[in-house]
Amino acid sequence: MSILAKNSEGQSVEIYAIGAEFPSAAAVFEAAQKVRDQGFKWWDVYSSYPIHGMDAAMGLGKSWVSAISLAGAATGLTTAVLLQTIPSVFIYPMIVQGKPYFSLPAFFPIMFELTVLFTAFATVFGMFTVNLLPRLHHPIFNWERFCQKATDDGFFIVIEVADPRYSETDTPKLLESLGASNITLIPRD
């Protein structure tokens, strides 16, 4: 869905989202619950500090990063076991100091290290993927009010126009009824 609007110079610009400012953390928390209840999916809340319970208020589920980390750990452990077992047991079987071909105590340090290494890489790259990073510029930075107050004392809700529930007339009315001020259309670029 693409919505166009005229900027101050009369040029058509593509709209990314509609943003609204709220007076306090409690107000944005209550508004987030109501936006969630309206069925919006492509929206976010911004504040200068974490607001306890906001994940539940927005209806967010558990992150996929932990599953990606578990897959990385399993891959690291499997890699370590195979890298040590194949040469020691199958390619060059040799009894050293009376130990068996497959000696778990001897293999444990490498298994631990590769499990930790693969988990760390999977977690970092999984987090980048889930968060759609790296992203050098986000369209929300085109909103002057957001840039002035987001890191100091601002509380914002931004609803993307790509959301199936977005309406050019109803969404601004909803935000206004929730107590929002400075309701603004945010251009994509």
C-alpha positions, -999 to 999 in steps of 0.1 A, spaced: 0 0 0 14 33 -10 0 66 2 12 99 -13 10 134 2 22 168 -7 52 183 12 57 220 20 72 225 -15 42 210 -33 60 178 -43 44 143 -39 61 122 -13 54 86 -2 41 83 33 58 57 56 36 60 87 15 82 109 31 92 142 15 106 174 30 120 206 16 112 241 21 133 273 33 105 296 44 69 299 11 59 314 -8 75 285 13 58 258 9 25 277 -29 27 277 -28 39 241 -7 9 231 -32 -15 246 -60 1 227 -40 1 194 -33 -36 200 -70 -43 206 -79 -25 174 -59 -52 155 -29 -32 142 2 -53 134 27 -29 119 33 -3 146 57 5 174 61 25 206 90 48 212 101 63 246 132 77 261 133 48 286 119 12 289 83 11 301 76 -20 322 49 -42 307 50 -26 272 58 -59 254 25 -73 268 6 -41 261 17 -43 225 9 -80 222 45 -90 214 54 -126 217 87 -143 225 117 -134 203 130 -159 178 166 -150 188 167 -177 215 158 -204 190 185 -192 166 210 -193 195 200 -229 203 205 -239 167 239 -222 167 248 -242 199 237 -275 184 256 -267 152 288 -259 172 285 -290 194 279 -312 164 308 -296 145 332 -302 174 322 -338 179 326 -345 142 359 -326 138 374 -347 167 357 -380 162 362 -385 125 400 -381 125 406 -398 159 383 -428 154 380 -434 117 409 -418 97 438 -422 121 428 -445 150 456 -444 176 456 -454 212 473 -426 232 482 -432 269 459 -461 270 428 -440 263 400 -452 239 397 -438 204 366 -417 215 377 -400 247 350 -376 259 371 -360 286 398 -352 261 372 -338 236 353 -317 261 372 -284 259 369 -282 221 332 -291 223 326 -264 249 346 -238 230 329 -244 196 295 -245 212 300 -211 228 316 -197 196 288 -208 173 261 -197 198 277 -162 200 278 -159 162 243 -172 157 229 -149 184 245 -117 169 236 -125 133 202 -137 143 196 -105 163 207 -84 132 183 -104 110 153 -102 134 158 -65 139 163 -59 101 198 -44 108 220 -28 97 198 0 87 216 33 82 185 55 81 150 49 93 121 69 79 110 79 114 140 103 115 122 124 89 98 135 117 113 166 133 93 163 165 105 127 171 141 138 166 137 166 191 121 146 219 126 109 215 157 106 236 147 132 262 110 131 273 90 120 243 65 91 241 54 81 206 33 56 187 40 51 150 16 31 129 29 22 94 6 28 64 15 -8 52 -7 -21 81 -39 -37 68 -60 -19 94 -46 15 85 -71 41 73 -64 76 62 -94 89 81 -100 64 109 -64 60 122 -58 97 129 -92 98 147 -82 68 168 -49 83 178 -67 116 187 -93 98 208 -65 81 227 -51 115 238 -24 120 212 -10 153 201 12 162 172 -3 136 149 19 137 118 23 118 85 59 107 82 74 107 47 95 77 36 124 97 24 
